[in-house]
Amino acid sequence: MKKTHLLCTAALLMGTLAACGGPEEPAATGAAPAAQPASEKPAEGGKTTVQFWHSLGGKNGEYMDAMVKRFNDSHPNVEVVATFQGSYDEMVTKLQQSLPSKTAPDVAMLERAYVEMFADADVLEDLGPLMKSSNLSEGDFVSGLMGHSTFNNKLVSLPLNRSTPILHINKTLLDEKGLKVPTTWDELKTTAEALVVKEGGEVKRYGLTMPFDTWYPMAMITQAGGTFFSEDKKTIGFYDNGVGSKVFGYLKDLQGTGALFYPPAKDSGNIVNQMFTSGKAAMMFQSTGTIGSLINTAKFEYVTAYLPKDQKFASPTGGANVAMMSSSGNKQAAWEFIRWMETDPQGALPFILQSGYLPFTKAMAESKELQDLWAKEPARKVAYEQLQYAVDTNKSVAWPEVMKEFNSVIEAVMYDNKDIQASLETFKKQAERILAGQ
């Protein structure tokens, strides 16, 4: 497969990533610029130019630009040119297209679930030797965010703008009913049903909501003792053991009583955020990346908690990593940018503080700046502490294709009320067909 498979997968990416684990980054105003080639020569004045492609628009894009400016101001011999390439999926497609034309950047932001696909194509640099030369080790990083960093025993990417799903709670509504924050599936069901308000048979307030996304069923599969893929990556790990039926049966039971509002797929993230902040949903499964905006908009006591457990606590991760392209002609300069961004106090730490993404090194988490922020906004600290239960069981080169089929299962069950077991059986066959072709 290798590079041929990578190029053939391009058509699948557009429109699928939004449901693969966390909200897309907001697009900046106007179209993303056309891909530009990586520089192989020093810039004017003897500087080495490093091309960096990313997917951060809006305010987060401004924070990213400020970080790049800090690097350029402190490195007279290197100039990083940061280019917004559109959303995560647009970025991946442009990167695929840049490989045969030899216009790939030196450094690229990759949505974490696609790292394996590029690594399998042998287009990502092994960062292990560079880490060693800088006296760094994987132990310097938060282990819960390193699940998508290695491929075939090589370190091919490092975490950057990362997030996880978490439970967001309108504690004011829970307190009014004398309810405690749920920590288990049983408690979540009881609490969500107790918070439902109906008038004339119409639900006016739901107990729980969540975006249309593979993230949340995937988390629940692991919580119930399953895995997304089997250990040998030949099939799925939640059909034969009944875990898939348990997860979707639980969600349909909640939906049937009015305790769960499952939104339309289009713009589902914004829909559930608005329902939560307006008091129309008392609890919400949503990304940790929304904590900052919810703190600013909630007119009630807002708290966060771990995703409730069934057999165990578990949470998948989302967001993007940073990688160096093996075709880069400026590897030392590109590594200096990555190293600085990952470990220097003036690197990504201000970006993390501003954006609300999770700290990804232990030193970052222990910094005074972050400790002070957590003391002021404890909801953010809960998100970091939940990383001890972070696990990604969907790591596979085949994930983009399998994800598309899993989305169809969610639609069939949650929207069309199709039989759960039959839908999962169809998905199992489709997944095995795709996995067999890898």
C-alpha positions in Angstrom: 0.0 0.0 0.0 2.4 2.7 1.3 2.4 5.9 -0.8 -0.1 4.5 -3.4 -2.6 3.9 -0.7 -2.0 7.3 0.8 -2.9 9.0 -2.4 -5.9 6.8 -3.2 -7.4 7.6 0.2 -7.6 11.4 -0.5 -11.1 11.2 -1.9 -12.4 9.7 1.4 -11.2 12.4 3.6 -13.3 15.4 2.6 -16.3 15.6 4.9 -15.5 12.6 7.1 -13.1 14.0 9.7 -15.8 16.1 11.5 -17.0 12.9 13.1 -13.8 11.2 13.9 -13.0 12.7 17.2 -13.5 16.3 18.2 -14.8 19.4 16.6 -13.2 20.8 13.5 -11.2 24.0 13.8 -13.2 27.1 12.7 -12.3 28.2 9.3 -10.8 31.6 8.9 -12.5 34.2 6.8 -11.9 33.6 3.1 -10.5 30.6 1.3 -7.3 28.9 2.5 -4.3 29.8 0.3 -3.0 27.4 -2.3 -0.3 25.0 -1.2 3.2 26.4 -1.3 6.4 24.5 -1.7 8.9 24.0 1.2 12.0 26.1 0.8 15.2 24.2 0.2 17.5 27.3 0.3 18.3 29.9 3.0 16.0 33.0 2.9 17.4 36.4 2.1 20.0 37.5 4.7 21.2 33.9 5.3 18.1 32.7 7.2 16.8 29.2 6.7 13.1 29.2 5.9 10.9 26.5 7.4 7.4 26.0 5.9 4.8 25.1 8.5 1.2 24.1 7.5 -1.6 24.1 10.1 -5.3 24.1 10.5 -6.0 26.7 13.1 -8.3 29.5 12.1 -10.1 32.2 14.0 -8.7 33.1 17.5 -6.7 29.9 17.7 -5.0 30.9 14.4 -4.1 34.2 15.9 -2.6 32.5 18.9 -0.6 30.2 16.6 0.7 33.2 14.5 1.8 34.9 17.8 3.7 31.7 18.7 5.5 31.6 15.4 6.4 35.3 15.7 7.9 34.6 19.1 10.1 31.9 17.5 11.2 34.1 14.6 12.0 37.0 16.9 14.2 34.8 19.0 15.9 32.9 16.2 17.8 35.2 13.9 19.0 32.4 11.6 15.6 30.7 11.0 12.3 32.0 9.7 9.2 29.9 10.1 6.4 30.7 7.5 3.1 29.5 9.0 0.3 28.9 6.5 -3.3 28.1 7.3 -4.4 25.3 5.0 -8.1 25.0 5.9 -9.8 22.5 8.2 -8.1 19.3 9.3 -9.5 17.3 6.4 -8.6 20.0 3.9 -5.1 20.1 5.4 -4.7 16.3 4.9 -5.9 16.4 1.3 -3.5 19.2 0.5 -0.6 17.4 2.1 -1.4 14.3 0.1 -1.4 16.3 -3.1 1.9 18.0 -2.2 3.8 14.7 -2.0 4.0 13.7 -5.7 4.6 17.4 -6.7 7.4 17.7 -4.1 5.8 20.8 -2.6 5.3 19.4 0.9 6.1 21.7 3.9 8.9 21.0 6.3 6.5 20.7 9.3 2.8 19.8 9.3 0.0 19.7 11.8 -1.8 16.4 11.4 -5.1 15.4 13.0 -4.0 12.6 15.3 -6.1 9.8 13.7 -4.3 10.4 10.3 -0.7 10.1 11.6 -0.7 6.3 11.0 -1.7 6.8 7.4 1.1 9.2 6.6 3.6 7.2 8.7 2.7 4.0 6.8 3.5 5.9 3.5 7.1 6.6 4.9 6.7 10.3 4.5 7.2 11.3 8.2 10.6 11.8 9.7 11.7 9.6 12.7 12.0 12.1 15.5 13.6 9.7 17.9 17.3 10.5 17.0 16.5 14.2 17.1 14.9 13.9 20.5 17.9 12.1 21.8 20.3 14.7 20.4 18.3 17.3 22.4 18.3 15.3 25.6 14.6 14.7 25.4 12.6 11.5 25.9 9.0 10.4 25.5 8.8 10.4 29.3 8.9 14.2 29.2 5.4 14.1 27.6 2.0 13.4 29.0 1.5 9.7 28.3 -2.2 10.0 27.6 -1.5 12.2 24.6 1.2 10.0 23.1 -1.0 7.3 21.7 -0.8 8.5 18.1 2.9 9.5 18.2 4.6 6.2 17.3 4.4 3.9 14.3 6.4 0.7 13.9 8.5 1.6 16.9 9.4 5.1 15.4 8.4 8.4 16.9 6.8 10.2 14.0 4.8 13.0 15.7 4.4 14.9 18.9 1.2 16.3 20.5 0.3 20.0 19.9 -3.3 21.1 20.0 -5.0 18.2 21.8 -8.3 17.6 23.5 -10.5 14.9 24.9 -14.3 14.5 25.4 -15.6 15.3 28.9 -18.8 15.6 30.8 -20.0 19.2 31.1 -22.6 19.9 33.8 -25.1 22.6 34.7 -24.6 22.1 38.4 -27.3 24.6 39.3 -29.9 22.3 37.8 -28.5 19.3 39.6 -28.5 21.1 42.9 -32.2 22.1 42.4 -33.1 18.5 42.2 -30.7 17.4 45.0 -28.7 15.3 42.4 -25.0 14.5 42.5 -22.6 14.6 39.6 -22.9 11.1 38.0 -19.8 8.9 37.9 -21.2 5.7 36.4 -23.5 4.8 33.5 -26.3 3.9 36.0 -26.0 7.2 37.8 -25.9 9.1 34.5 -29.1 7.4 33.4 -30.9 8.1 36.7 -29.7 11.8 36.7 -30.5 12.5 33.1 -34.0 11.1 33.4 -34.6 13.1 36.6 -33.7 16.3 34.9 -36.1 15.9 32.0 -38.9 18.5 31.8 -42.0 17.8 29.7 -45.0 20.0 29.0 -47.9 18.6 27.2 -45.9 15.6 26.1 -43.1 17.8 24.6 -39.6 17.7 26.0 -38.7 21.2 27.1 -35.4 20.2 28.8 -33.2 17.2 28.2 -31.0 15.6 30.7 -28.1 14.9 28.3 -26.9 15.8 24.8 -23.8 15.2 22.7 -22.7 16.0 19.2 -23.0 13.6 16.3 -19.5 12.1 16.5 -17.7 8.7 16.6 -15.8 10.0 19.7 -18.6 9.3 22.2 -19.7 5.8 21.2 -16.0 4.9 20.9 -15.4 6.1 24.5 -18.3 4.1 25.7 -17.1 1.0 23.9 -13.9 1.1 25.9 -15.7 2.0 29.1 -17.8 -1.2 28.6 -14.7 -3.4 28.2 -14.4 -3.5 24.4 -12.0 -2.0 21.9 -12.7 -0.4 18.6 -10.4 -2.7 16.7 -9.4 -6.2 17.8 -5.8 -6.7 18.9 -4.8 -8.2 15.6 -6.5 -5.4 13.6 -8.5 -7.9 11.6 -12.0 -7.1 12.9 -13.7 -4.9 15.4 -13.5 -5.5 19.1 -17.1 -4.7 20.2 -19.4 -7.1 18.2 -18.9 -10.7 19.4 -18.6 -9.6 23.0 -22.0 -7.7 22.9 -20.4 -4.4 23.9 -21.6 -2.6 20.8 -25.2 -3.7 21.4 -24.9 -2.6 25.1 -23.6 0.9 24.1 -26.2 1.7 21.5 -28.9 0.1 23.5 -28.1 2.4 26.4 -28.2 5.5 24.2 -31.5 4.4 22.6 -33.0 3.9 26.0 -32.0 7.4 27.0 -33.3 8.8 23.7 -36.6 7.0 24.1 -37.4 8.5 27.5 -36.5 12.0 26.3 -33.4 12.0 28.6 -31.0 12.3 25.6 -31.3 14.8 22.7 -29.3 13.5 19.8 -28.9 16.4 17.4 -28.9 16.6 13.6 -25.5 15.7 12.2 -24.9 19.1 10.5 -23.5 21.7 12.9 -24.2 19.3 15.8 -21.5 20.8 18.0 -22.9 24.3 17.9 -26.4 23.0 18.4 -25.6 21.1 21.6 -23.4 23.9 22.9 -26.4 26.3 22.5 -28.8 23.9 24.2 -26.4 23.5 27.1 -25.7 27.2 27.7 -29.4 28.0 27.3 -30.5 25.5 29.9 -32.3 23.2 27.5 -29.9 20.4 28.2 -28.5 19.9 31.8 -25.5 17.8 30.9 -23.4 17.4 27.7 -20.7 15.2 26.3 -18.4 17.6 24.4 -14.8 18.4 23.8 -12.5 19.9 26.4 -11.8 22.5 23.7 -15.2 24.1 24.5 -14.4 24.8 28.2 -13.1 28.3 27.6 -16.1 29.5 25.7 -18.5 27.8 28.1 -16.9 29.4 31.1 -17.5 32.8 29.4 -21.1 32.1 28.3 -22.7 30.0 31.1 -25.0 31.9 33.4 -25.1 29.1 35.9 -22.7 27.1 38.1 -20.7 25.2 35.4 -18.5 22.2 36.3 -16.9 19.4 34.4 -16.4 15.7 35.3 -14.9 12.6 33.9 -17.0 10.7 31.3 -18.9 8.3 33.5 -17.6 4.7 33.7 -19.3 1.4 33.0 -16.6 -1.3 33.8 -13.9 1.4 33.8 -13.2 5.0 33.1 -11.9 5.6 29.5 -11.7 8.5 27.2 -10.3 8.7 23.6 -8.2 11.7 22.6 -8.6 14.2 19.8 -6.9 17.2 18.2 -3.7 17.3 16.2 0.0 16.5 16.4 3.0 18.1 14.8 5.2 16.1 12.4 8.3 16.7 10.2 8.1 15.6 6.6 10.9 13.3 5.6 11.3 15.2 2.4 12.3 18.4 4.2 15.5 20.0 3.1 15.8 21.9 6.3 15.6 19.2 9.0 17.8 20.8 11.6 16.0 24.1 11.4 12.6 22.3 11.3 13.6 20.3 14.4 14.7 23.5 16.2 11.2 24.9 15.6 9.5 21.7 16.8 11.8 21.4 19.9 11.2 25.0 20.8 7.5 24.8 20.3 7.2 21.6 22.4 9.6 22.4 25.3 10.5 26.1 25.5 8.5 28.1 28.1 7.9 30.7 25.4 6.9 28.1 22.9 3.5 26.4 23.1 2.8 27.2 26.8 1.3 30.7 26.1 -0.7 29.1 23.2 -2.1 26.4 25.5 -3.0 29.1 28.1 -4.8 31.2 25.5 -6.5 28.5 23.5 -7.6 26.0 26.2 -6.0 23.0 24.6 -4.5 20.4 27.0 -0.9 20.7 28.2 1.2 18.0 26.6 4.4 18.0 28.6 4.8 17.3 32.3 6.8 20.6 32.7 4.0 22.5 31.1 1.4 21.0 33.4 3.6 21.8 36.4 4.3 25.4 35.4 3.1 28.2 37.6 1.1 29.8 34.8 -1.0 26.7 34.3 -1.3 25.9 38.0 -2.6 29.5 38.5 -5.1 29.1 35.7 -6.4 25.8 37.1 -6.9 27.3 40.5 -9.0 30.0 38.8 -10.8 27.7 36.4 -10.9 24.2 37.9 -13.0 22.8 35.0 -9.8 22.9 33.0 -7.9 20.8 35.5 -10.5 18.1 35.5 -9.9 17.7 31.7 -6.1 17.3 32.3 -6.7 14.8 35.2 -8.9 12.7 33.0 -5.9 12.0 30.7 -4.9 9.2 33.1 -7.7 7.3 31.5 -7.0 8.3 27.9 -6.9 5.4 25.5 -7.1 5.3 21.7 -8.3 1.9 20.3 -8.9 3.1 16.8 -5.3 3.3 15.7 -5.1 1.9 12.2 -4.1 3.0 8.7 -7.6 1.9 7.7 -9.3 4.3 10.1 -10.5 6.9 7.6 -12.4 4.2 5.6 -13.7 2.4 8.6 -14.8 5.6 10.2 -17.1 6.4 7.2 -18.8 3.1 7.8 -19.1 3.6 11.5 -20.8 7.0 10.9 -23.4 5.1 8.9 -24.1 2.8 11.9 -24.6 5.8 14.1 -27.0 7.4 11.6 -28.9 4.1 11.2 -29.4 3.5 14.9 -29.7 7.0 16.3 -31.7 8.6 13.5 -33.4 5.9 11.6 -34.2 3.5 14.5 -32.7 0.5 12.6 -32.1 -2.7 14.5 -28.9 -2.4 16.5 -27.5 -5.9 16.1 -28.2 -6.0 12.4 -26.5 -2.6 11.9 -23.5 -3.7 13.8 -23.3 -7.0 11.9 -23.3 -5.1 8.6 -20.6 -2.8 9.9 -18.5 -5.7 11.1 -18.4 -7.2 7.6 -17.6 -3.9 6.1 -14.8 -3.2 8.6 -13.3 -6.7 8.0 -13.3 -6.1 4.3 -11.5 -2.8 4.6 -9.0 -4.2 7.2 -8.2 -7.2 4.9 -7.2 -4.8 2.2 -4.5 -3.1 4.3 
